[in-house]
Amino acid sequence: MTQFDTPDPVAIDLVRFETAHLPGALALSQAVGWPHRAEDWALTLSVSQGVAAVVDGRIMGTALCSLHGPVATLNMIIVDAALRGRGIGLRLMEAIIDLAGDRELRLVATEEGKPLYRKLGFADAGRILQLQGLAKAAPPERPVEAGPADPERLARMDFEASGMARAALLGRIAREGRTLRTEGGFALLRAFGRGHVLGPVVARDPGAARALMAAGASHLAGRFLRMDLPEAEGLAPFAETLGLRAAGGGTAMVRAACPRAPSLYQTYALISQALG
């Protein structure tokens, strides 16, 4: 018997995650030190299905499956500390994997979660670096404009970079936040957690990405800003010049990866670790 198959004497019900579960889920994420606000949970749920583990009417575990066309991101996977080691994480994962169907599966794993995800067939796909701090103004190396943009064009660039169909999600973020544009790329800036997050940053080349990052930091100069950067793209040192510092991160993991054609665009910063 493995650590994932320990018998559980507690009566645990797995139910479909509903809007009514958000307060309990928020309390659970706060208990593990995550910065998410109720609004951040609601944004993720708007493009997701999921399950909640309920014990005596209390939310004791959560897991969401965010659907982005041919790709699903698995996220908000939390088990209350009092119930860890009883196989609840495995049950939650199996439930959201079923919800994903035959899509490519992606997630960002903590060190504690990686053994379970590897057991379920996920493979490492690179590091995601979380950088945050009080933003410093810096002149963009290319002209950057702020304001409304063609949502279909943004969605096409994002799909080419990520392989994910996220038009509705990008449109909602753009309406609630700020869109930055430069030749060959765009970025979205929105409220999140302790302050704001810049992401996605989608660009044809690192110069365009740096310009968008500098513009976002300048807009928020003196305020809290976060970026989640794929380590392989090499822009963490530049983010540090904008006042951000390493504050953790995780390992990108993939299961049932779909072949993809070469792309003109790359994702230089994620929407979030939950949403890719």
KEKE-3310 file (N, C-alpha, C; in steps of 0.2 Angstrom, whole numbers, plus 5000, padded with zeros to 4 digits):
npx = (5004:5003:5008:4998:4987:4982:4970:4955:4946:4937:4922:4921:4915:4915:4911:4903:4911:4904:4898:4894:4903:4914:4918:4922:4932:4941:4945:4952:4963:4969:4973:4984:4993:4991:4990:4977:4963:4945:4940:4950:4949:4936:4938:4946:4937:4927:4931:4932:4929:4926:4930:4925:4931:4921:4918:4908:4900:4910:4922:4936:4945:4950:4949:4952:4948:4953:4947:4953:4951:4960:4968:4969:4971:4976:4972:4972:4973:4971:4972:4966:4977:4974:4969:4978:4988:4979:4975:4966:4971:4974:4961:4955:4963:4961:4947:4947:4955:4947:4937:4943:4944:4950:4960:4976:4985:4990:5000:5006:5017:5020:5035:5030:5019:5024:5027:5015:5009:5018:5016:5004:5006:5012:5025:5040:5042:5049:5054:5044:5046:5042:5041:5041:5037:5040:5036:5047:5049:5054:5061:5053:5061:5055:5042:5027:5009:4994:4978:4962:4961:4961:4951:4951:4963:4972:4969:4972:4986:4989:4985:4994:5005:5003:4995:4983:4965:4959:4950:4938:4942:4954:4947:4939:4949:4955:4945:4943:4955:4971:4977:4992:5001:5013:5024:5023:5018:5009:5002:4994:4987:4982:4972:4977:4979:4990:4992:4995:4996:5006:5002:4995:5011:5015:5024:5034:5048:5062:5065:5053:5045:5052:5050:5036:5035:5043:5034:5023:5028:5032:5019:5014:5023:5031:5021:5014:5019:5018:5025:5024:5036:5042:5056:5065:5064:5072:5070:5070:5081:5080:5067:5071:5078:5067:5063:5058:5058:5064:5052:5049:5040:5037:5036:5033:5022:5017:5005:5000:5004:5001:5007:5015:5015:5029:5031:5028:5027:5030:5026:5030:5027:5016:4997:4993:4999:4989:4981:4990)
npy = (4994:5011:5028:5035:5028:5026:5020:5029:5034:5044:5052:5057:5067:5069:5082:5092:5107:5122:5139:5142:5136:5144:5153:5144:5138:5149:5151:5140:5141:5152:5147:5140:5149:5155:5169:5172:5181:5182:5187:5182:5168:5167:5171:5161:5150:5154:5149:5135:5118:5108:5100:5098:5093:5087:5088:5084:5095:5105:5113:5104:5101:5105:5106:5111:5111:5119:5124:5125:5125:5113:5110:5108:5115:5111:5115:5124:5115:5108:5102:5101:5103:5094:5083:5077:5065:5054:5050:5059:5069:5061:5057:5069:5073:5062:5064:5077:5075:5066:5075:5083:5075:5070:5080:5088:5089:5101:5107:5117:5112:5110:5106:5096:5091:5084:5070:5063:5068:5063:5050:5049:5051:5062:5073:5082:5099:5110:5125:5136:5153:5163:5180:5195:5211:5228:5238:5246:5260:5260:5264:5258:5248:5248:5256:5257:5255:5258:5252:5249:5234:5224:5210:5197:5197:5197:5185:5176:5177:5173:5160:5154:5155:5148:5137:5136:5139:5154:5165:5170:5171:5180:5191:5194:5197:5208:5218:5220:5224:5231:5233:5231:5235:5232:5232:5217:5210:5208:5212:5209:5217:5216:5217:5207:5195:5202:5213:5218:5208:5204:5197:5187:5188:5190:5188:5191:5191:5192:5206:5213:5207:5212:5226:5227:5222:5232:5243:5239:5238:5252:5258:5254:5259:5259:5251:5235:5221:5206:5193:5178:5168:5158:5149:5145:5155:5166:5179:5182:5189:5202:5206:5207:5219:5228:5229:5217:5202:5185:5174:5161:5148:5135:5118:5116:5104:5091:5081:5069:5076:5087:5087:5101:5114:5124:5141:5158:5166:5168:5163:5173:5177:5170:5170:5166:5154:5145:5146:5145)
npz = (5000:4996:5000:4994:4995:5007:5019:5023:5037:5038:5033:5018:5005:4988:4978:4965:4961:4965:4964:4976:4985:4985:4996:5006:4999:4998:5011:5013:5004:5009:5022:5018:5014:5002:4990:4984:4981:4983:4971:4963:4963:4958:4945:4940:4941:4932:4920:4922:4928:4942:4958:4975:4991:5004:5021:5034:5030:5028:5018:5013:5004:4987:4969:4953:4935:4922:4906:4890:4876:4866:4877:4895:4910:4926:4943:4958:4968:4983:4999:5015:5029:5040:5034:5026:5017:5016:5004:4998:4989:4978:4974:4971:4960:4951:4948:4942:4931:4924:4921:4912:4900:4884:4883:4882:4897:4909:4922:4936:4948:4965:4976:4985:4979:4967:4967:4967:4955:4946:4948:4942:4929:4924:4917:4919:4913:4914:4923:4932:4937:4951:4953:4962:4969:4974:4961:4949:4939:4922:4906:4892:4879:4867:4858:4867:4869:4878:4881:4873:4863:4848:4852:4845:4838:4849:4855:4844:4844:4857:4856:4847:4853:4865:4863:4868:4869:4873:4872:4878:4891:4890:4885:4896:4906:4900:4900:4913:4917:4911:4895:4886:4872:4859:4845:4838:4850:4866:4882:4897:4911:4928:4943:4957:4970:4982:4975:4959:4944:4930:4915:4902:4895:4879:4865:4850:4851:4863:4865:4863:4873:4884:4883:4885:4898:4905:4903:4910:4923:4925:4924:4936:4946:4961:4967:4972:4962:4952:4943:4933:4927:4913:4916:4906:4896:4900:4906:4919:4925:4920:4925:4938:4937:4937:4950:4955:4964:4967:4973:4975:4966:4954:4946:4930:4923:4912:4904:4892:4880:4866:4849:4842:4830:4825:4832:4829:4840:4858:4875:4888:4900:4912:4912:4925:4937:4939:4927:4916)
capx = (5000:5007:5006:4992:4981:4980:4963:4952:4940:4933:4917:4923:4911:4917:4905:4904:4913:4899:4900:4893:4909:4920:4920:4926:4939:4945:4948:4957:4969:4972:4976:4990:4997:4991:4987:4971:4956:4938:4939:4954:4945:4930:4941:4948:4931:4924:4933:4934:4925:4930:4927:4927:4930:4917:4918:4903:4898:4915:4926:4942:4949:4948:4953:4949:4951:4952:4946:4956:4951:4963:4972:4966:4976:4973:4974:4969:4973:4972:4969:4967:4982:4972:4967:4983:4991:4974:4973:4961:4973:4973:4954:4953:4966:4957:4941:4947:4957:4941:4933:4947:4943:4956:4964:4983:4985:4996:4999:5012:5018:5025:5039:5026:5014:5027:5027:5008:5008:5022:5012:4998:5009:5014:5032:5042:5042:5053:5053:5041:5048:5038:5045:5036:5040:5037:5039:5051:5048:5060:5059:5053:5065:5051:5035:5021:5003:4990:4971:4958:4964:4956:4952:4952:4970:4976:4967:4976:4993:4990:4984:5000:5011:5002:4991:4977:4960:4957:4948:4934:4946:4958:4943:4937:4954:4956:4939:4944:4962:4974:4980:4998:5003:5019:5025:5025:5017:5004:5002:4988:4989:4976:4973:4978:4982:4992:4993:4994:5000:5007:5002:5001:5016:5015:5028:5038:5055:5063:5065:5046:5043:5055:5046:5030:5037:5045:5029:5019:5031:5031:5012:5013:5029:5029:5016:5016:5018:5020:5025:5026:5040:5045:5063:5068:5064:5078:5069:5070:5086:5077:5062:5074:5079:5061:5061:5055:5063:5062:5048:5046:5038:5035:5038:5028:5021:5012:5003:4997:5006:5000:5012:5013:5019:5033:5027:5032:5026:5031:5023:5036:5024:5009:4992:4994:5001:4983:4978:4995)
capy = (5000:5017:5034:5038:5023:5025:5020:5035:5033:5050:5052:5062:5067:5073:5085:5096:5113:5127:5146:5143:5134:5149:5156:5139:5137:5155:5150:5134:5144:5157:5143:5137:5155:5158:5176:5173:5184:5179:5188:5178:5162:5168:5172:5154:5146:5156:5145:5129:5114:5106:5096:5100:5087:5090:5084:5087:5102:5110:5112:5102:5100:5108:5105:5114:5109:5125:5121:5130:5121:5107:5110:5109:5117:5108:5120:5125:5108:5110:5097:5103:5100:5089:5077:5075:5058:5050:5048:5064:5072:5057:5056:5075:5073:5058:5067:5083:5072:5064:5081:5086:5071:5068:5086:5089:5092:5105:5110:5119:5108:5111:5100:5091:5088:5081:5063:5061:5070:5059:5043:5050:5051:5069:5074:5089:5103:5117:5128:5143:5157:5168:5186:5200:5216:5235:5239:5252:5263:5259:5266:5253:5249:5249:5260:5253:5258:5255:5254:5243:5231:5219:5204:5191:5197:5195:5178:5172:5177:5169:5153:5152:5155:5143:5131:5136:5144:5157:5171:5173:5173:5186:5197:5196:5201:5215:5222:5222:5227:5235:5230:5234:5233:5234:5229:5210:5207:5211:5210:5211:5219:5216:5216:5200:5194:5207:5219:5216:5203:5206:5191:5184:5192:5186:5192:5187:5190:5195:5213:5215:5205:5217:5232:5226:5221:5238:5247:5237:5240:5259:5259:5252:5261:5260:5247:5228:5218:5200:5190:5171:5168:5152:5150:5144:5161:5169:5186:5184:5194:5208:5207:5210:5227:5231:5229:5211:5197:5178:5172:5154:5145:5128:5115:5115:5097:5090:5074:5068:5082:5086:5090:5108:5117:5130:5147:5165:5169:5164:5166:5176:5177:5167:5173:5164:5147:5141:5146:5145)
capz = (5000:4995:5003:4991:4996:5014:5021:5026:5040:5038:5028:5013:4999:4982:4975:4960:4964:4963:4966:4984:4988:4985:5003:5010:4996:4999:5018:5013:5001:5014:5027:5016:5012:4995:4990:4980:4983:4981:4964:4959:4963:4953:4938:4938:4941:4926:4914:4925:4931:4947:4963:4982:4996:5009:5027:5039:5027:5027:5012:5016:4998:4981:4963:4947:4929:4917:4899:4885:4870:4867:4883:4901:4916:4933:4947:4965:4971:4990:5004:5022:5032:5044:5031:5021:5018:5017:4998:4996:4984:4972:4972:4968:4954:4947:4947:4937:4925:4921:4918:4906:4894:4880:4882:4885:4903:4911:4929:4940:4954:4971:4977:4988:4974:4961:4967:4965:4948:4942:4948:4937:4922:4922:4916:4920:4907:4915:4929:4932:4942:4953:4955:4964:4973:4972:4954:4947:4932:4917:4899:4887:4873:4861:4860:4870:4869:4882:4879:4870:4857:4844:4856:4841:4837:4855:4856:4840:4846:4863:4854:4843:4858:4871:4861:4872:4866:4879:4870:4883:4897:4889:4885:4903:4909:4897:4902:4920:4919:4906:4889:4884:4865:4856:4839:4839:4856:4870:4889:4901:4918:4932:4950:4959:4976:4986:4971:4952:4940:4923:4912:4899:4891:4873:4860:4845:4853:4870:4865:4863:4880:4889:4882:4889:4906:4908:4903:4915:4929:4925:4926:4943:4950:4969:4970:4971:4955:4952:4936:4933:4921:4912:4917:4900:4892:4902:4907:4926:4927:4918:4929:4944:4936:4938:4957:4957:4967:4967:4978:4974:4959:4954:4940:4925:4921:4906:4902:4885:4876:4859:4845:4840:4825:4827:4833:4829:4847:4864:4881:4892:4907:4912:4916:4932:4938:4938:4921:4911)
cpx = (5004:5004:5000:4986:4979:4973:4961:4946:4935:4928:4918:4919:4914:4911:4907:4906:4908:4902:4899:4899:4915:4922:4924:4932:4944:4949:4953:4963:4972:4976:4983:4995:4996:4988:4981:4966:4950:4938:4944:4952:4940:4932:4942:4942:4927:4925:4935:4928:4929:4926:4929:4926:4927:4917:4913:4901:4904:4920:4933:4947:4946:4952:4949:4952:4948:4952:4948:4956:4954:4967:4968:4972:4972:4976:4970:4968:4975:4969:4971:4972:4980:4970:4973:4986:4986:4971:4968:4964:4973:4966:4952:4956:4962:4951:4942:4951:4952:4937:4937:4946:4950:4961:4971:4982:4991:4994:5006:5012:5022:5029:5035:5022:5017:5026:5020:5007:5012:5019:5006:5000:5011:5022:5034:5043:5045:5050:5049:5043:5043:5042:5040:5040:5037:5040:5042:5050:5055:5057:5059:5058:5062:5045:5030:5015:4999:4983:4968:4962:4959:4957:4953:4959:4974:4975:4971:4983:4994:4989:4991:5005:5010:4999:4985:4972:4957:4954:4943:4938:4950:4953:4940:4943:4956:4951:4941:4951:4964:4977:4986:5000:5010:5020:5027:5023:5011:5005:4996:4990:4982:4977:4973:4981:4984:4993:4990:4998:5000:5007:4995:5005:5017:5019:5032:5046:5056:5063:5057:5043:5046:5052:5040:5030:5039:5039:5024:5022:5031:5024:5011:5019:5027:5024:5018:5014:5021:5020:5027:5029:5043:5053:5067:5069:5069:5077:5069:5075:5083:5071:5065:5076:5073:5058:5058:5060:5060:5058:5045:5045:5037:5038:5032:5028:5016:5011:4999:4998:5004:5005:5010:5018:5024:5029:5031:5031:5027:5028:5029:5034:5017:5004:4992:4997:4995:4981:4983:4997)
cpy = (5006:5023:5037:5034:5022:5025:5026:5034:5038:5050:5058:5062:5072:5076:5090:5103:5118:5134:5146:5140:5139:5152:5150:5138:5143:5154:5145:5137:5149:5153:5141:5143:5157:5165:5177:5176:5181:5180:5184:5171:5162:5168:5165:5150:5148:5152:5137:5125:5111:5102:5099:5093:5090:5085:5087:5094:5107:5108:5110:5100:5103:5106:5107:5111:5115:5123:5127:5127:5114:5105:5111:5110:5114:5112:5120:5119:5109:5104:5100:5099:5094:5082:5074:5068:5053:5048:5053:5067:5068:5057:5063:5075:5068:5061:5073:5080:5069:5070:5084:5081:5070:5074:5085:5092:5095:5107:5113:5116:5111:5105:5094:5087:5083:5073:5060:5062:5065:5052:5043:5051:5058:5069:5081:5092:5110:5120:5135:5147:5163:5174:5191:5205:5223:5237:5246:5254:5262:5261:5260:5254:5250:5253:5255:5257:5254:5257:5248:5241:5226:5212:5198:5191:5194:5187:5173:5172:5173:5162:5150:5151:5149:5137:5131:5141:5147:5164:5174:5175:5179:5192:5199:5200:5208:5220:5225:5225:5232:5231:5234:5231:5236:5230:5222:5207:5211:5208:5212:5212:5219:5215:5208:5199:5201:5214:5218:5211:5205:5199:5190:5190:5188:5190:5187:5186:5193:5202:5216:5213:5210:5223:5232:5225:5228:5243:5245:5239:5248:5261:5258:5254:5262:5255:5239:5225:5211:5197:5183:5169:5161:5153:5150:5150:5166:5177:5187:5189:5201:5210:5210:5217:5231:5231:5222:5206:5190:5177:5165:5152:5138:5125:5114:5107:5096:5082:5074:5074:5081:5089:5097:5110:5123:5136:5153:5168:5165:5167:5167:5176:5174:5171:5172:5157:5143:5141:5146:5151)
cpz = (5000:4999:5001:4992:5003:5016:5024:5030:5040:5032:5024:5007:4994:4979:4970:4963:4961:4966:4974:4988:4988:4992:5007:5006:4997:5006:5017:5010:5006:5020:5025:5013:5005:4995:4987:4984:4981:4973:4960:4958:4958:4946:4936:4937:4935:4920:4916:4927:4937:4952:4970:4986:5002:5015:5032:5036:5026:5021:5015:5010:4992:4975:4957:4940:4924:4910:4894:4879:4870:4873:4889:4906:4922:4938:4954:4968:4978:4994:5011:5025:5037:5041:5026:5022:5018:5010:4995:4989:4977:4970:4969:4961:4949:4944:4941:4931:4921:4917:4912:4900:4891:4879:4884:4892:4906:4918:4931:4947:4959:4972:4980:4984:4969:4962:4965:4958:4944:4942:4943:4930:4919:4921:4917:4913:4908:4921:4928:4938:4944:4956:4957:4968:4971:4965:4953:4940:4928:4910:4895:4881:4867:4863:4862:4871:4874:4880:4875:4864:4854:4848:4852:4840:4843:4856:4851:4842:4852:4861:4851:4848:4863:4869:4864:4869:4872:4877:4875:4889:4896:4888:4892:4907:4906:4899:4909:4922:4913:4901:4887:4877:4863:4849:4840:4846:4860:4877:4892:4908:4922:4939:4952:4966:4980:4982:4964:4950:4933:4919:4908:4896:4885:4868:4855:4847:4860:4870:4866:4870:4885:4889:4886:4896:4909:4908:4909:4922:4930:4927:4933:4948:4957:4971:4968:4965:4956:4944:4937:4927:4920:4912:4910:4895:4894:4904:4915:4928:4925:4923:4936:4943:4937:4945:4959:4959:4967:4973:4978:4967:4960:4947:4936:4923:4916:4906:4896:4881:4869:4855:4843:4835:4828:4827:4832:4836:4852:4870:4886:4899:4907:4914:4923:4932:4937:4931:4915:4908)
residu = (MET:THR:GLN:PHE:ASP:THR:PRO:ASP:PRO:VAL:ALA:ILE:ASP:LEU:VAL:ARG:PHE:GLU:THR:ALA:HIS:LEU:PRO:GLY:ALA:LEU:ALA:LEU:SER:GLN:ALA:VAL:GLY:TRP:PRO:HIS:ARG:ALA:GLU:ASP:TRP:ALA:LEU:THR:LEU:SER:VAL:SER:GLN:GLY:VAL:ALA:ALA:VAL:VAL:ASP:GLY:ARG:ILE:MET:GLY:THR:ALA:LEU:CYS:SER:LEU:HIS:GLY:PRO:VAL:ALA:THR:LEU:ASN:MET:ILE:ILE:VAL:ASP:ALA:ALA:LEU:ARG:GLY:ARG:GLY:ILE:GLY:LEU:ARG:LEU:MET:GLU:ALA:ILE:ILE:ASP:LEU:ALA:GLY:ASP:ARG:GLU:LEU:ARG:LEU:VAL:ALA:THR:GLU:GLU:GLY:LYS:PRO:LEU:TYR:ARG:LYS:LEU:GLY:PHE:ALA:ASP:ALA:GLY:ARG:ILE:LEU:GLN:LEU:GLN:GLY:LEU:ALA:LYS:ALA:ALA:PRO:PRO:GLU:ARG:PRO:VAL:GLU:ALA:GLY:PRO:ALA:ASP:PRO:GLU:ARG:LEU:ALA:ARG:MET:ASP:PHE:GLU:ALA:SER:GLY:MET:ALA:ARG:ALA:ALA:LEU:LEU:GLY:ARG:ILE:ALA:ARG:GLU:GLY:ARG:THR:LEU:ARG:THR:GLU:GLY:GLY:PHE:ALA:LEU:LEU:ARG:ALA:PHE:GLY:ARG:GLY:HIS:VAL:LEU:GLY:PRO:VAL:VAL:ALA:ARG:ASP:PRO:GLY:ALA:ALA:ARG:ALA:LEU:MET:ALA:ALA:GLY:ALA:SER:HIS:LEU:ALA:GLY:ARG:PHE:LEU:ARG:MET:ASP:LEU:PRO:GLU:ALA:GLU:GLY:LEU:ALA:PRO:PHE:ALA:GLU:THR:LEU:GLY:LEU:ARG:ALA:ALA:GLY:GLY:GLY:THR:ALA:MET:VAL:ARG:ALA:ALA:CYS:PRO:ARG:ALA:PRO:SER:LEU:TYR:GLN:THR:TYR:ALA:LEU:ILE:SER:GLN:ALA:LEU:GLY)
# end
